[in-house]
Structures are given as structure tokens and as C-alpha cells.
């Protein structure tokens, strides 16, 4: 009989190796080690990690974790040939309900084999889009003149106001502004329309080392028109977590100035890479990043299962 349980601490490493067995040996080692470190630091728990056993033999696994923004992020389950996926998807659904999840978001690594038909019919997921991962290499001289755009000779039009004092009032101001930038956004609108903005920001804060001085309100002539959120991802990398403009401030060429400023901050902090990711359907954003020195290095298919707040518990 196939049984689905959470691994014990002693079983965790082997379960992760099965969950990510589609990766190359080097990628597998890095991912498993990163998750083990997160577990040791108390950042993740075992409730969202599933192992499938048949007569005490490990035949499948799935990694999922609940986020502060109300979503559960997961990677596609792996299962030995001949064993059904229904039990592990049902265990996932029970976990999502226990976490009051609004959506389970499944990511498929580029080289990971999976059956989309089963994912959608049995798992009740729907395809959203491809997530494009981009990176820009940062050079030590990435800090241009503060007042003039060297490429055009024109003064910069935007001001970037840091938020080092992340008080309640500042958080509320930022939440209102971020929510306003969501209007007619092309980045996974199915998720943006459902997730509470305050929870999304809380998820950004919990994603890595939170440094509020890397969060900026974008202004033009003293008026708030957008936000730029950077994350201290690692000793080598910064991440451009979110960049949004009010609808009235779009299509005016501001993205170039925003990316320039993000690169400047990354260079000032002596990081080699600036990472970001974008919905493939957001063609303007993709083209903007590519024209400003970013290169696509990976992509993942994104699927989601949405849960209603009134969905009955089994």
C-alpha cells in the first residue's frame, strides 16, 4: 500500500534527493544543501515536505512550503513509474487547507518531466505562464553620475526615496502604493488579483535578509508614482524583487532609470549579479529588461490551484 507522510529529520535529506532527482548532480547538491540549511535555521518545517513509501521503500517525494503571503510554493512531485500521484496531491490539498492557503503555485524546472494532464485533472492545477529568470552582470564602475543620464545627456527625472524606518505608517503607505501599481499589471494577474498586498509584502520580507533601506518609493517631482523593492539575496547577488509603476506613469521610458538605479545600488554593495524574474506574457517588461543588460538564464512553467476561503474541510 502506498502511504504519504512527512519525513522525519533523519529522513529529510534522502527525501529531498528524491524530490529533486531530475537535477544534475551539482544542482541537486546545491538545492538540497540550501534547504537543509533553511531547515536548521528554523525557516522551514517538515509539514510541507512529503514522502511516498511503498512497503517502507521510498518511491516518491514532493517539496512544498507555505509563504507569509498566503500561497504555498511547490515543485512538481516525483513518483516512481507505476505508482499513482493522486495520494500525494490529496496530501498537498490537505496541507494547503490547514495553512488557509489562497493558492498553491507549482513550479516545473526546465528539465523536470511531469504529466501536465495528471497535474491539471488530478491535482486541479491550471497553467498560468512561463516564469523567465534573468540576470545582469554588475561591473565596479556601474555607478553613473547621480544627476545626468550619460546615454542621453539629460537629467534624471525620477527620485528614489528609501524606507529605512519601516514603521506601521510606512508599511501602510507602501501597501497602498503597491496595490495601485497592480492595476492592469501583466505579471501573473491571476495571483495579484487575489493575494492581499500586505501579505505579499510580508512574503517579500521573509524571502531573504530583509533590509528596508533597499525598498524605495519612486517619485517624480515629489509625487509617488511607483515602488522598487531590492533584496539582499546572497554575498554575490541582489534581487530586483518588485518594480511597479502607476498606470499614469507607464510608457514614459522610466524603466531605464529604475534599472539603472537598481544596478547602481547593486554595484555600491559590491555584488556581481542583479537577478529578477518576470511573467513571459509581460512582453513590455521582458523587452525592457533585455534591452537594459539582463540575459535570460532559466525558465519555469507556473501552474496554480486556487482555494476558496469558504472551501469545506474534508
C-alpha positions as CSV (number, residue, x, y, z in Angstrom):
1,X,0.0,0.0,0.0
2,X,1.3,3.5,-0.9
3,X,1.5,5.8,2.1
4,X,2.2,9.6,2.2
5,X,3.8,11.0,5.2
6,X,6.1,13.9,6.2
7,X,9.7,12.8,6.6
8,X,11.5,12.8,10.0
9,X,14.6,14.9,10.4
10,X,16.7,11.9,9.7
11,X,14.8,11.1,6.5
12,X,14.8,14.7,5.2
13,X,18.0,14.6,3.1
14,X,17.1,11.4,1.3
15,X,13.5,12.7,0.7
16,X,14.9,15.9,-0.9
17,X,17.2,13.9,-3.1
18,X,14.3,12.0,-4.4
19,X,12.2,15.2,-4.8
20,X,14.8,16.8,-6.9
21,X,16.4,13.8,-8.6
22,X,15.8,15.3,-12.1
23,X,18.5,17.9,-11.4
24,X,22.2,17.5,-12.4
25,X,24.4,16.2,-9.5
26,X,25.8,19.7,-8.9
27,X,22.4,21.4,-8.9
28,X,21.0,18.7,-6.8
29,X,23.6,19.1,-4.2
30,X,23.3,22.9,-4.0
31,X,19.5,22.8,-3.7
32,X,19.4,20.0,-1.1
33,X,22.1,21.8,1.0
34,X,20.3,25.1,0.8
35,X,17.0,23.5,2.0
36,X,18.8,21.7,4.8
37,X,20.4,25.0,5.9
38,X,16.9,26.6,5.9
39,X,15.6,23.8,8.0
40,X,18.4,24.0,10.5
41,X,17.8,27.8,10.8
42,X,14.1,27.2,11.5
43,X,13.0,28.9,8.3
44,X,11.0,25.9,7.0
45,X,9.3,22.9,8.6
46,X,8.6,19.3,7.6
47,X,4.8,19.7,7.3
48,X,5.1,20.7,3.6
49,X,7.5,18.0,2.6
50,X,6.0,14.7,1.6
51,X,7.4,11.3,1.1
52,X,5.7,8.4,-0.7
53,X,6.5,4.9,0.5
54,X,5.5,1.5,-0.7
55,X,6.3,-1.3,1.8
56,X,8.9,1.0,3.5
57,X,10.6,1.8,0.2
58,X,10.8,5.5,-0.8
59,X,9.2,5.8,-4.2
60,X,8.3,9.5,-4.5
61,X,8.5,12.9,-2.9
62,X,7.4,16.5,-3.1
63,X,8.7,19.7,-1.6
64,X,6.2,22.5,-0.7
65,X,6.3,25.4,1.7
66,X,3.7,27.9,3.0
67,X,4.6,31.5,2.5
68,X,3.6,34.6,4.6
69,X,1.7,35.9,1.6
70,X,-0.9,33.1,1.8
71,X,0.5,31.0,-1.0
72,X,2.1,27.5,-0.9
73,X,5.0,27.2,-3.3
74,X,5.8,23.7,-4.5
75,X,7.9,21.8,-7.0
76,X,6.3,19.1,-9.1
77,X,6.2,15.7,-7.3
78,X,8.4,12.9,-8.4
79,X,7.0,9.3,-8.4
80,X,8.4,6.0,-9.5
81,X,6.8,4.5,-12.6
82,X,3.6,2.6,-11.9
83,X,2.6,4.5,-8.7
84,X,-0.4,6.9,-8.7
85,X,0.0,10.6,-8.0
86,X,-3.5,11.1,-6.5
87,X,-2.4,10.4,-2.9
88,X,0.4,12.9,-2.9
89,X,-1.8,15.6,-4.5
90,X,-4.5,14.9,-1.9
91,X,-2.0,15.3,0.9
92,X,-0.9,18.6,-0.6
93,X,-4.5,19.8,-0.7
94,X,-5.0,18.9,3.0
95,X,-1.8,20.8,3.8
96,X,-2.9,23.9,1.8
97,X,-6.3,23.9,3.6
98,X,-4.6,23.7,7.0
99,X,-2.5,26.7,6.1
100,X,-5.5,28.8,4.9
101,X,-3.9,29.0,1.5
102,X,-5.4,31.1,-1.2
103,X,-3.4,29.3,-4.0
104,X,-0.9,26.5,-4.4
105,X,1.7,27.6,-7.0
106,X,3.6,24.8,-8.7
107,X,6.9,25.4,-10.5
108,X,8.4,23.0,-13.0
109,X,12.1,23.0,-13.5
110,X,13.1,23.2,-17.2
111,X,14.3,19.6,-17.4
112,X,11.8,18.1,-15.0
113,X,9.5,15.5,-16.6
114,X,5.9,15.7,-15.4
115,X,2.4,14.8,-16.8
116,X,0.5,18.0,-17.3
117,X,-2.7,16.1,-17.8
118,X,-2.5,14.5,-14.4
119,X,-1.4,17.8,-12.8
120,X,-4.5,19.5,-14.1
121,X,-7.0,16.8,-13.8
122,X,-5.9,15.1,-10.6
123,X,-4.1,17.9,-8.9
124,X,-6.7,20.5,-10.1
125,X,-4.0,22.9,-11.3
126,X,-4.2,25.3,-14.2
127,X,-1.4,26.6,-16.3
128,X,-0.6,30.3,-15.8
129,X,2.6,31.1,-17.8
130,X,6.3,30.7,-18.0
131,X,8.4,32.5,-15.4
132,X,11.6,33.9,-17.0
133,X,14.6,34.2,-14.8
134,X,17.0,37.0,-15.8
135,X,20.4,38.2,-14.6
136,X,22.6,41.3,-15.2
137,X,26.3,41.2,-14.6
138,X,27.4,44.2,-12.5
139,X,30.8,45.9,-13.0
140,X,32.5,48.0,-10.4
141,X,32.0,51.2,-12.4
142,X,28.2,50.7,-12.6
143,X,27.6,53.9,-10.7
144,X,26.9,56.7,-13.2
145,X,26.6,60.4,-12.4
146,X,23.8,61.0,-9.9
147,X,22.1,63.8,-11.8
148,X,22.6,63.1,-15.5
149,X,21.9,60.2,-17.8
150,X,25.2,59.6,-19.6
151,X,23.5,57.9,-22.5
152,X,21.3,60.9,-23.3
153,X,22.9,63.8,-21.5
154,X,19.5,64.6,-20.0
155,X,18.9,65.0,-16.2
156,X,17.3,62.1,-14.5
157,X,13.6,62.5,-13.9
158,X,13.0,60.2,-11.0
159,X,13.8,60.3,-7.3
160,X,14.2,57.2,-5.2
161,X,13.2,57.6,-1.5
162,X,14.5,54.8,0.7
163,X,12.3,53.4,3.6
164,X,14.8,52.7,6.3
165,X,12.2,53.3,9.1
166,X,9.7,50.6,8.2
167,X,7.1,51.8,10.6
168,X,3.4,51.0,10.6
169,X,2.6,54.2,8.7
170,X,5.3,53.5,6.1
171,X,4.1,49.9,5.7
172,X,0.5,51.2,5.0
173,X,1.8,53.8,2.6
174,X,3.8,51.2,0.7
175,X,0.9,48.7,0.6
176,X,-1.4,51.3,-0.9
177,X,1.1,52.3,-3.5
178,X,2.0,48.7,-4.4
179,X,-1.7,47.8,-4.7
180,X,-2.2,50.8,-7.1
181,X,0.7,49.6,-9.3
182,X,-1.1,46.2,-9.7
183,X,-3.8,47.8,-11.9
184,X,-3.7,46.3,-15.3
185,X,-0.3,44.6,-14.5
186,X,0.8,41.9,-16.8
187,X,2.8,39.9,-14.2
188,X,0.7,36.9,-13.2
189,X,-2.5,38.9,-12.8
190,X,-4.4,35.8,-11.6
191,X,-2.3,35.8,-8.4
192,X,-2.1,39.6,-7.9
193,X,-5.9,40.0,-8.0
194,X,-6.3,37.5,-5.1
195,X,-3.3,37.9,-2.7
196,X,-3.7,40.7,-0.1
197,X,-0.9,43.2,-0.7
198,X,0.1,43.3,2.9
199,X,0.6,39.6,2.9
200,X,2.6,39.8,-0.4
201,X,5.0,42.4,1.2
202,X,5.3,40.2,4.3
203,X,6.3,37.4,1.9
204,X,9.0,39.6,0.3
205,X,10.3,40.5,3.8
206,X,10.6,36.8,4.7
207,X,12.2,35.7,1.5
208,X,15.8,36.6,2.4
209,X,17.7,39.0,4.5
210,X,15.3,41.9,4.9
211,X,17.0,45.3,4.6
212,X,14.3,48.1,4.5
213,X,16.8,50.6,3.2
214,X,16.7,48.6,-0.1
215,X,13.0,49.4,-0.5
216,X,12.2,52.6,-2.3
217,X,9.3,54.8,-3.2
218,X,9.8,56.2,-6.7
219,X,8.8,59.8,-7.1
220,X,8.6,62.3,-9.9
221,X,8.6,66.0,-8.9
222,X,7.7,64.9,-5.3
223,X,4.8,62.7,-6.3
224,X,4.7,59.0,-5.6
225,X,4.5,57.1,-8.9
226,X,5.9,53.6,-8.1
227,X,8.0,51.3,-6.0
228,X,11.3,49.5,-6.3
229,X,12.0,46.6,-3.9
230,X,15.5,45.1,-3.8
231,X,16.5,42.0,-1.8
232,X,19.9,41.1,-0.4
233,X,19.9,37.6,-1.9
234,X,23.4,36.4,-1.1
235,X,27.0,37.7,-0.8
236,X,27.2,37.7,-4.6
237,X,23.7,38.7,-5.6
238,X,20.9,41.3,-5.3
239,X,17.4,40.5,-6.5
240,X,15.1,43.0,-8.1
241,X,12.1,41.6,-6.3
242,X,9.4,44.0,-7.5
243,X,9.3,47.1,-9.7
244,X,5.9,48.7,-10.3
245,X,4.6,52.0,-11.7
246,X,1.2,53.6,-11.5
247,X,-0.7,53.2,-14.8
248,X,-0.3,57.0,-15.4
249,X,3.5,56.7,-15.2
250,X,3.9,53.9,-17.6
251,X,5.1,54.1,-21.2
252,X,7.3,57.1,-20.5
253,X,10.7,55.4,-20.5
254,X,11.1,55.3,-16.7
255,X,12.1,51.7,-16.6
256,X,15.6,52.6,-17.9
257,X,16.1,54.9,-14.9
258,X,14.8,52.4,-12.4
259,X,17.0,49.6,-13.7
260,X,20.0,52.0,-13.8
261,X,19.4,52.9,-10.1
262,X,19.0,49.2,-9.1
263,X,22.3,48.4,-10.8
264,X,23.9,51.3,-9.0
265,X,22.8,50.1,-5.6
266,X,24.0,46.5,-6.5
267,X,27.4,47.9,-7.6
268,X,27.7,50.1,-4.5
269,X,27.1,46.9,-2.3
270,X,29.9,45.1,-4.3
271,X,27.6,42.4,-5.7
272,X,28.3,40.8,-9.0
273,X,24.8,39.9,-10.2
274,X,21.4,41.5,-10.2
275,X,18.6,38.9,-10.6
276,X,15.0,39.3,-11.4
277,X,12.1,37.2,-12.9
278,X,9.1,38.1,-15.0
279,X,6.0,36.6,-16.5
280,X,6.7,35.6,-20.1
281,X,3.3,37.2,-21.1
282,X,4.5,40.5,-19.8
283,X,6.2,41.3,-23.1
284,X,7.0,45.0,-22.3
285,X,8.8,44.1,-19.1
286,X,10.7,41.3,-20.8
287,X,11.9,43.5,-23.6
288,X,12.8,46.3,-21.1
289,X,15.0,44.0,-19.0
290,X,16.7,42.5,-22.1
291,X,17.4,46.0,-23.5
292,X,19.0,47.1,-20.2
293,X,21.6,44.4,-20.0
294,X,19.7,41.4,-18.5
295,X,20.0,38.0,-20.0
296,X,17.6,35.1,-19.6
297,X,19.2,32.1,-17.9
298,X,16.3,29.9,-16.9
299,X,12.6,29.4,-17.2
300,X,10.0,27.5,-15.2
301,X,6.4,26.7,-16.1
302,X,4.0,28.0,-13.4
303,X,0.7,26.3,-12.5
304,X,-1.8,27.2,-9.7
305,X,-4.6,25.7,-7.8
306,X,-6.9,28.2,-6.2
307,X,-8.5,27.6,-2.8
308,X,-11.7,29.4,-1.7
309,X,-11.8,30.8,1.8
310,X,-15.1,29.0,2.2
311,X,-13.9,25.7,0.9
312,X,-15.1,22.9,3.3
313,X,-12.5,20.9,5.1
314,X,-12.6,17.2,4.2
